[in-house]
Amino acid sequence: MAKIQRVEGEIELKCEADKFFEVWARKPYLASKMCPDKHPKIELHEGDWDSVGSILTWNYVLVQFVSNVINKCVTYNIVDGDVFKTFYKSFKPKVQAIQKGERCIVNWNFEFEKKNESAPEPTKYLDFLLSCAKDIDHHLSQA
């Protein structure tokens, strides 16, 4: 029987946690402008950009999200996507931005259940999102 597993990664950024959270929770379309090589296309599929339960298309993945303003946390539910359907029974990414003095700590974590033991650990997706965080930080720090 497969079990729920978890991987996580953290990065320290120069931007404010509120600004970083704003991009992921309320203005995800900005990610395609801030890191176009990684997120060339983000579309609203159903709902509003900043509404709980809205469905967005991020490149090749369909996601539904829930945000927690108090904790500056966004939890996603992967609704569709070939890679995720191939390897995982469930896959829930979560990002949290924490203000630490004048810096921001961003924590990405994934809770997932593999379809089988040969399915890869999703560390390359974690590395990808931490790299995106650096790009977004670069834009937000210059504003």
C-alpha positions in Angstrom: 0.0 0.0 0.0 1.4 3.4 -1.0 1.8 6.1 1.6 1.7 9.8 1.6 5.3 11.2 1.3 6.6 14.7 1.6 9.6 16.7 0.3 10.3 20.3 1.0 12.8 23.1 0.2 13.4 26.5 1.5 15.0 29.7 0.2 15.8 33.1 1.7 14.8 36.1 -0.5 15.2 39.9 -0.3 11.5 40.7 -1.1 8.8 41.1 1.5 6.7 38.0 2.3 3.5 39.9 1.6 4.6 40.8 -1.9 5.7 37.2 -2.7 2.4 35.8 -1.3 0.5 38.3 -3.4 2.0 36.9 -6.6 1.1 33.3 -5.8 -2.2 33.8 -4.1 -3.8 36.8 -5.9 -1.8 37.5 -9.1 -0.4 34.2 -10.4 -0.5 35.6 -13.9 2.5 37.8 -12.9 4.7 34.7 -12.6 4.6 34.3 -16.4 5.9 37.9 -16.7 8.5 37.5 -13.9 9.9 34.2 -15.1 8.7 33.7 -18.7 11.2 31.0 -19.4 9.7 28.8 -16.7 6.0 29.8 -16.8 5.4 31.0 -20.4 1.6 30.7 -20.0 -0.7 30.8 -17.0 -4.4 31.0 -17.8 -7.6 31.3 -15.7 -9.6 28.2 -16.4 -12.5 28.7 -13.9 -13.3 31.2 -11.2 -11.3 34.4 -10.4 -7.6 35.0 -10.2 -7.7 35.4 -6.4 -10.7 33.2 -5.4 -10.4 30.0 -3.4 -11.2 27.0 -5.6 -10.3 28.8 -8.8 -8.8 26.6 -11.5 -5.7 27.7 -13.4 -3.7 26.2 -16.2 0.1 26.5 -15.5 1.9 25.4 -18.7 0.8 21.8 -18.8 -0.8 21.3 -15.4 -4.3 22.2 -14.2 -4.4 23.3 -10.6 -7.0 24.3 -8.1 -5.8 26.5 -5.1 -6.7 27.5 -1.6 -5.0 30.5 0.1 -4.5 31.3 3.8 -3.9 35.1 4.1 -3.0 35.0 7.8 -0.2 32.4 7.3 0.7 33.7 3.8 0.3 30.1 2.5 -1.1 28.8 -0.8 -2.0 25.1 -1.2 -2.6 23.7 -4.7 -4.4 20.6 -5.8 -3.2 19.2 -9.1 -6.4 18.5 -11.1 -4.8 17.4 -14.4 -1.5 17.0 -16.1 0.3 14.1 -17.8 3.4 13.9 -15.7 1.5 14.0 -12.4 -1.2 11.5 -13.6 1.6 9.1 -14.8 3.6 9.0 -11.5 1.4 10.1 -8.6 -2.0 9.2 -7.2 -2.1 12.6 -5.4 0.2 15.6 -5.5 -0.4 18.7 -3.4 2.1 21.5 -3.6 2.1 24.2 -0.9 4.1 27.4 -0.7 4.4 29.7 2.4 6.2 33.0 2.7 7.4 34.0 6.1 8.8 37.5 7.0 12.1 37.3 8.8 13.4 40.7 9.6 13.9 42.5 6.2 14.1 39.1 4.4 11.5 36.5 3.4 11.8 32.8 3.8 9.9 30.8 1.2 9.1 27.2 1.9 7.8 24.9 -0.8 6.6 21.4 0.1 4.9 18.6 -1.7 2.7 16.0 -0.2 2.3 13.2 -2.7 1.5 9.5 -3.1 3.3 7.6 -5.8 1.4 5.3 -8.1 4.3 2.7 -7.7 7.7 2.5 -6.1 9.5 3.2 -9.4 7.9 6.7 -9.6 10.5 9.4 -9.2 10.8 11.7 -6.2 9.4 15.1 -7.3 12.7 16.9 -6.3 13.2 18.4 -9.8 9.8 20.2 -9.5 10.9 21.5 -6.1 14.1 22.8 -7.5 12.2 24.3 -10.4 9.8 26.2 -8.0 12.7 27.4 -5.8 14.4 28.7 -9.0 11.1 30.5 -9.9 11.1 32.1 -6.4 14.5 33.6 -7.1 13.3 35.1 -10.4 10.2 36.5 -8.7 12.3 37.9 -5.9 14.5 39.7 -8.4 11.5 41.5 -9.8 9.9 42.3 -6.5 13.1 43.5 -5.0 13.6 46.0 -7.8 10.0 47.4 -7.4 
